[in-house]
Amino acid sequence: MIATCLLIGLVVFLCGIVVRSRLRANRPAGAVRGGPLASRWIRTRFDPAALGLPPTAALDPRRAGPEPDPARRAGARRTAEAAREGDWRVAAAYCEAAGSDWDERWSRIELLVHAAGNDDRWLADWRAAQPGNGDAGTVHAMLLVSRAWAIRGAEYAHKVPEADMRRFQAMLPSAMAAAQRTADLAPHDPGPWVVMLTAARAMGYSHSQFCDLWRNLQARAPHHMAAHTQALQYWCAKWSGSDASMFDFAVRAVAGAPAGSPLPGLYLQALDEVARRDGFRGSRADLTVKARLRDVAVRLDTLAADHDALPRLRHRLAHHLLAAGLYPEALEQFRRIGPYCGARPWNEDPAGAVAAFDHARGRAAYGARG
């Protein structure tokens, strides 16, 4: 009888081990080292300085990274102020100075679109004085798109009031036509094609129509970051594609990105798209996703240390590495980020950027203990 009881007890014990092992194996990667034990460890034993991290008191929620180059900021500010005062010549020279650095040129176009938001008389004067100027035409076409999108808002389509959606869609053809005219005037400039890609997804372009636009963009600037961002949106599930087509596009773009390009961040954007819709699912943190995140980390190291996009990309990478259970890699990104935490996803957390960022660092440290 005693032997039988001992045997039954042993069987129950072994079954318990098997069940717990399977539960651990089936938990999402991001949850393996989370929960109450991790939270208690973070509260009582997490020592940032011992891990090469800035102390909690030094965390800065005002920005994503170090201050940009003062001369660069001053140039942008002077250009915006001159435009608002009616001087389009400063804006023209500002764009021209970017040369064929199309990513930089696009960032300057965006600045001017913003400057023209409330008063575009200076832009009308520029276009009248230089009707063949591609930058002026691109600013005008993108301004039309921006005004249409301001009416629509950023909500999913089913949440947009019907009247606003009709106004939005009615405004897009004129923006597309303006971009097409500019493309004819400035045949080597990719800017008008970025505008067309932006409008095309909202106009319901078919895959073949969109691919025609994409081929024209690629012929002019094959690694244009803003163009890739717009195309990723077209291929995502909420517009004209699917998760599969979106990730396929992102993976191909990352694979073809030259050293020093911010394009590897496109894969992080694809992960963001899924996370915004239904949260990061543990099932996505498979070996392929982990390998791609590690590849993104290596590629980001080729960007110039003062690249404008780098700090925000590191924040997003740290977040996704943590969600995928790649704790040592996430901890390394937190070391590189330093004290800055004014970026997504931390500044979207109800607890506040400092608390969210510090807890995420703690989770990475807890998980990386081995």
C-alpha positions as CSV (number, residue, x, y, z in Angstrom):
1,M,0.0,0.0,0.0
2,I,2.8,2.4,0.9
3,A,4.7,1.5,-2.2
4,T,1.5,2.2,-4.3
5,C,1.1,5.6,-2.7
6,L,4.7,6.5,-3.3
7,L,4.4,5.4,-6.9
8,I,1.2,7.5,-7.4
9,G,3.0,10.5,-5.8
10,L,6.0,10.1,-8.1
11,V,3.7,10.0,-11.1
12,V,1.9,13.1,-10.1
13,F,5.2,14.9,-9.4
14,L,6.5,14.0,-12.8
15,C,3.3,15.0,-14.6
16,G,3.5,18.3,-12.8
17,I,7.0,18.9,-14.2
18,V,5.9,18.0,-17.7
19,V,2.8,20.3,-17.5
20,R,4.9,23.2,-16.2
21,S,7.5,22.7,-18.9
22,R,4.9,22.8,-21.6
23,L,3.3,25.9,-20.2
24,R,6.6,27.6,-20.1
25,A,7.3,26.6,-23.7
26,N,3.9,27.8,-24.9
27,R,4.1,31.3,-23.2
28,P,4.8,34.2,-25.5
29,A,8.4,35.2,-25.7
30,G,7.8,38.6,-24.1
31,A,6.2,37.0,-21.1
32,V,8.9,34.4,-20.3
33,R,10.7,36.7,-17.9
34,G,7.9,39.0,-16.9
35,G,5.2,38.9,-14.2
36,P,5.4,39.6,-10.5
37,L,8.9,38.2,-10.0
38,A,10.3,40.5,-12.6
39,S,8.5,43.5,-11.3
40,R,9.7,42.8,-7.8
41,W,13.3,42.4,-9.0
42,I,13.1,45.7,-10.9
43,R,11.8,47.5,-7.9
44,T,14.3,46.1,-5.4
45,R,17.4,45.0,-7.2
46,F,17.6,46.8,-10.6
47,D,20.8,48.9,-10.5
48,P,21.1,50.8,-13.8
49,A,24.6,52.1,-13.1
50,A,26.0,48.6,-12.5
51,L,24.8,47.7,-16.0
52,G,26.3,50.7,-17.8
53,L,22.9,52.6,-17.9
54,P,22.2,56.1,-16.8
55,P,20.5,56.4,-13.4
56,T,16.8,56.7,-13.3
57,A,17.1,60.3,-12.0
58,A,19.0,61.3,-15.2
59,L,16.3,60.1,-17.6
60,D,15.2,62.8,-20.0
61,P,11.7,62.6,-21.5
62,R,12.0,65.8,-23.5
63,R,13.7,64.2,-26.5
64,A,14.5,60.9,-28.2
65,G,18.2,61.5,-28.4
66,P,21.0,64.2,-28.2
67,E,20.3,67.7,-29.4
68,P,20.5,68.0,-33.2
69,D,23.3,69.9,-34.8
70,P,22.7,73.6,-33.8
71,A,23.6,74.9,-37.2
72,R,21.2,72.5,-38.9
73,R,18.4,73.6,-36.6
74,A,19.1,77.2,-37.1
75,G,19.0,76.8,-40.9
76,A,15.7,75.1,-40.7
77,R,14.3,77.7,-38.4
78,R,15.5,80.6,-40.6
79,T,14.0,79.0,-43.7
80,A,10.6,78.5,-42.0
81,E,10.6,82.1,-40.7
82,A,11.5,83.5,-44.0
83,A,8.8,81.6,-45.7
84,R,6.2,82.8,-43.3
85,E,7.4,86.3,-43.9
86,G,6.8,85.9,-47.6
87,D,10.4,85.2,-48.8
88,W,10.3,82.1,-51.0
89,R,13.9,82.5,-52.2
90,V,15.3,81.3,-48.9
91,A,13.1,78.2,-49.3
92,A,14.2,77.6,-52.8
93,A,17.9,77.8,-51.9
94,Y,17.3,75.6,-48.8
95,C,15.9,72.7,-50.9
96,E,18.5,73.2,-53.7
97,A,21.4,72.9,-51.1
98,A,20.4,69.3,-50.4
99,G,21.4,68.3,-53.9
100,S,20.7,64.7,-54.7
101,D,20.5,63.5,-51.1
102,W,16.9,62.7,-51.7
103,D,16.1,61.8,-48.1
104,E,17.4,65.1,-46.9
105,R,15.7,66.9,-49.7
106,W,12.4,65.3,-48.7
107,S,12.8,66.3,-45.0
108,R,13.2,69.9,-46.2
109,I,10.1,69.6,-48.4
110,E,8.2,68.4,-45.3
111,L,9.4,71.5,-43.4
112,L,8.1,73.8,-46.1
113,V,4.8,72.0,-46.3
114,H,4.4,72.6,-42.6
115,A,5.4,76.3,-43.1
116,A,2.8,76.7,-45.8
117,G,0.0,75.1,-43.7
118,N,-1.7,78.3,-42.5
119,D,-0.6,80.8,-45.2
120,D,0.8,79.6,-48.6
121,R,1.0,82.9,-50.4
122,W,4.8,82.7,-50.4
123,L,4.4,79.3,-52.1
124,A,2.1,80.7,-54.7
125,D,4.7,83.5,-55.4
126,W,7.5,80.9,-55.7
127,R,5.5,78.8,-58.2
128,A,4.6,81.9,-60.2
129,A,8.2,83.0,-60.3
130,Q,9.7,79.6,-61.0
131,P,6.9,77.5,-62.7
132,G,9.3,74.7,-63.6
133,N,10.8,74.3,-60.1
134,G,10.3,70.7,-58.9
135,D,10.6,71.6,-55.2
136,A,7.9,74.3,-55.4
137,G,5.6,71.9,-57.3
138,T,6.2,69.1,-54.8
139,V,5.6,71.3,-51.8
140,H,2.3,72.4,-53.4
141,A,1.2,68.9,-54.3
142,M,2.1,67.5,-50.8
143,L,0.3,70.5,-49.2
144,L,-2.9,69.4,-51.0
145,V,-2.5,65.9,-49.7
146,S,-1.8,67.1,-46.2
147,R,-4.9,69.3,-46.2
148,A,-7.0,66.4,-47.4
149,W,-5.6,64.1,-44.7
150,A,-6.2,66.7,-42.0
151,I,-9.9,66.4,-42.8
152,R,-9.8,62.6,-42.8
153,G,-7.7,62.2,-39.6
154,A,-5.6,59.2,-38.6
155,E,-8.4,56.9,-37.6
156,Y,-9.3,53.6,-39.3
157,A,-11.7,54.1,-42.2
158,H,-14.8,52.8,-40.3
159,K,-14.3,55.5,-37.6
160,V,-14.1,58.4,-40.0
161,P,-17.4,60.4,-40.5
162,E,-18.9,59.7,-43.9
163,A,-19.0,63.4,-44.8
164,D,-15.3,63.8,-43.9
165,M,-14.4,60.8,-45.9
166,R,-16.2,62.2,-49.0
167,R,-14.4,65.5,-48.7
168,F,-11.1,63.7,-48.2
169,Q,-11.5,61.6,-51.3
170,A,-12.8,64.5,-53.4
171,M,-9.6,66.5,-52.7
172,L,-7.1,63.8,-53.7
173,P,-7.4,63.8,-57.5
174,S,-6.2,67.4,-57.6
175,A,-3.2,66.5,-55.5
176,M,-2.4,63.6,-57.7
177,A,-2.7,65.8,-60.8
178,A,-0.4,68.5,-59.3
179,A,2.2,65.8,-58.5
180,Q,2.0,64.4,-62.1
181,R,2.5,67.9,-63.6
182,T,5.5,68.4,-61.3
183,A,6.9,65.1,-62.4
184,D,6.7,66.2,-66.0
185,L,8.5,69.4,-65.2
186,A,11.2,67.8,-63.1
187,P,11.8,64.3,-64.6
188,H,14.7,63.4,-62.4
189,D,13.1,64.4,-59.1
190,P,11.6,61.6,-57.0
191,G,9.7,64.1,-54.8
192,P,6.5,64.2,-56.9
193,W,6.4,60.4,-57.0
194,V,6.5,60.2,-53.2
195,V,3.4,62.5,-53.3
196,M,1.7,60.2,-55.8
197,L,2.5,57.1,-53.7
198,T,0.9,58.9,-50.7
199,A,-2.3,59.8,-52.5
200,A,-2.5,56.5,-54.4
201,R,-3.3,54.3,-51.4
202,A,-6.2,56.6,-50.4
203,M,-7.5,56.7,-54.0
204,G,-7.7,52.9,-54.1
205,Y,-5.1,52.3,-56.8
206,S,-4.9,48.7,-57.9
207,H,-1.7,46.7,-57.3
208,S,-0.6,47.1,-60.9
209,Q,-1.3,50.9,-60.8
210,F,0.6,51.3,-57.6
211,C,3.5,49.2,-58.9
212,D,3.8,51.5,-61.9
213,L,4.2,54.4,-59.6
214,W,6.7,52.4,-57.5
215,R,8.9,51.6,-60.6
216,N,9.1,55.3,-61.5
217,L,10.1,56.2,-57.9
218,Q,12.7,53.4,-57.9
219,A,14.2,54.6,-61.1
220,R,14.9,57.9,-59.4
221,A,15.7,57.1,-55.8
222,P,15.7,53.3,-55.1
223,H,16.3,53.7,-51.3
224,H,14.1,56.7,-50.6
225,M,13.0,56.3,-46.9
226,A,9.7,58.3,-47.1
227,A,8.7,56.6,-50.3
228,H,9.2,53.2,-48.6
229,T,7.2,54.3,-45.6
230,Q,4.3,55.2,-47.9
231,A,4.5,52.0,-49.8
232,L,4.6,50.0,-46.6
233,Q,1.3,51.6,-45.7
234,Y,-0.2,50.7,-49.1
235,W,0.8,47.0,-48.7
236,C,-0.5,46.7,-45.1
237,A,-3.7,45.0,-44.2
238,K,-5.7,48.2,-43.4
239,W,-5.2,49.6,-46.9
240,S,-4.6,47.4,-50.0
241,G,-2.5,44.5,-48.8
242,S,-2.0,42.1,-46.0
243,D,0.4,41.3,-43.2
244,A,2.2,38.9,-45.5
245,S,2.6,41.4,-48.3
246,M,3.6,44.1,-45.9
247,F,6.3,42.0,-44.3
248,D,7.5,40.7,-47.6
249,F,7.9,44.3,-48.8
250,A,9.8,45.3,-45.6
251,V,12.1,42.3,-45.7
252,R,13.1,42.9,-49.3
253,A,13.7,46.6,-48.6
254,V,15.9,45.9,-45.7
255,A,17.9,43.2,-47.6
256,G,18.6,45.7,-50.4
257,A,19.4,48.7,-48.1
258,P,22.9,50.1,-48.5
259,A,25.1,50.7,-45.5
260,G,24.3,54.0,-43.8
261,S,20.6,53.9,-44.8
262,P,17.8,54.1,-42.3
263,L,15.7,51.6,-44.4
264,P,16.3,48.8,-41.9
265,G,13.8,50.7,-39.7
266,L,11.1,49.7,-42.2
267,Y,10.9,46.2,-40.6
268,L,10.3,47.9,-37.3
269,Q,7.5,49.9,-38.9
270,A,5.9,46.7,-40.0
271,L,6.0,45.3,-36.5
272,D,4.6,48.5,-35.2
273,E,1.7,48.2,-37.7
274,V,0.7,44.8,-36.3
275,A,1.2,45.8,-32.7
276,R,-1.0,48.9,-33.1
277,R,-3.8,46.6,-34.4
278,D,-3.7,43.7,-32.0
279,G,-0.6,43.9,-29.8
280,F,2.7,42.1,-30.1
281,R,1.8,38.4,-30.3
282,G,4.3,35.9,-28.9
283,S,3.8,33.7,-31.8
284,R,5.4,36.3,-34.0
285,A,8.6,36.1,-32.0
286,D,9.8,33.0,-33.8
287,L,13.3,32.4,-34.9
288,T,12.9,34.2,-38.2
289,V,11.6,37.4,-36.5
290,K,14.5,37.2,-33.9
291,A,17.0,36.8,-36.7
292,R,15.6,39.8,-38.6
293,L,15.6,42.0,-35.5
294,R,19.3,41.1,-34.9
295,D,20.0,42.0,-38.5
296,V,18.3,45.3,-38.1
297,A,20.5,46.0,-35.0
298,V,23.6,45.3,-37.0
299,R,22.5,47.5,-39.9
300,L,21.6,50.4,-37.7
301,D,25.2,50.4,-36.5
302,T,26.2,51.6,-40.1
303,L,24.2,54.8,-39.7
304,A,26.2,58.0,-38.9
305,A,26.1,58.6,-35.2
306,D,24.4,62.0,-35.7
307,H,21.8,60.7,-38.2
308,D,18.4,62.3,-37.4
309,A,16.5,59.0,-37.6
310,L,18.9,56.9,-35.5
311,P,17.6,57.7,-31.9
312,R,14.0,56.9,-32.7
313,L,14.9,53.8,-34.5
314,R,16.9,52.5,-31.5
315,H,13.9,53.1,-29.2
316,R,11.7,51.1,-31.5
317,L,14.3,48.4,-31.9
318,A,14.7,48.1,-28.1
319,H,11.0,47.7,-27.7
320,H,10.7,45.0,-30.3
321,L,13.8,43.1,-29.1
322,L,12.3,43.1,-25.6
323,A,8.9,41.9,-26.9
324,A,10.7,39.1,-28.8
325,G,12.5,37.9,-25.7
326,L,15.9,39.0,-26.9
327,Y,16.9,40.5,-23.6
328,P,20.7,40.9,-23.9
329,E,20.2,42.6,-27.3
330,A,17.5,44.9,-25.9
331,L,19.8,45.8,-23.0
332,E,22.5,46.7,-25.4
333,Q,20.2,49.1,-27.3
334,F,19.2,50.7,-24.0
335,R,22.9,51.3,-23.3
336,R,23.2,53.0,-26.7
337,I,20.1,55.1,-26.2
338,G,21.4,56.5,-23.0
339,P,19.2,58.8,-20.8
340,Y,16.8,59.9,-23.5
341,C,13.2,58.5,-23.4
342,G,11.1,61.0,-25.2
343,A,10.1,58.7,-28.0
344,R,7.5,56.0,-28.9
345,P,6.5,53.7,-27.4
346,W,7.5,55.1,-24.0
347,N,5.8,58.5,-24.4
348,E,2.5,56.8,-25.3
349,D,2.4,54.9,-22.0
350,P,-0.2,56.2,-19.4
351,A,2.5,55.8,-16.7
352,G,4.7,58.4,-18.5
353,A,7.8,58.1,-20.6
354,V,10.3,57.9,-17.7
355,A,8.4,55.2,-15.8
356,A,7.7,53.1,-19.0
357,F,11.3,53.4,-20.3
358,D,12.8,52.6,-16.9
359,H,10.6,49.6,-16.4
360,A,11.5,48.3,-19.9
361,R,15.2,48.7,-19.1
362,G,14.6,46.7,-16.0
363,R,12.8,44.0,-17.9
364,A,15.7,43.7,-20.3
365,A,18.2,43.6,-17.4
366,Y,16.1,40.9,-15.6
367,G,15.8,38.8,-18.7
368,A,19.5,39.1,-19.6
369,R,20.7,37.7,-16.2
370,G,21.1,34.3,-17.8
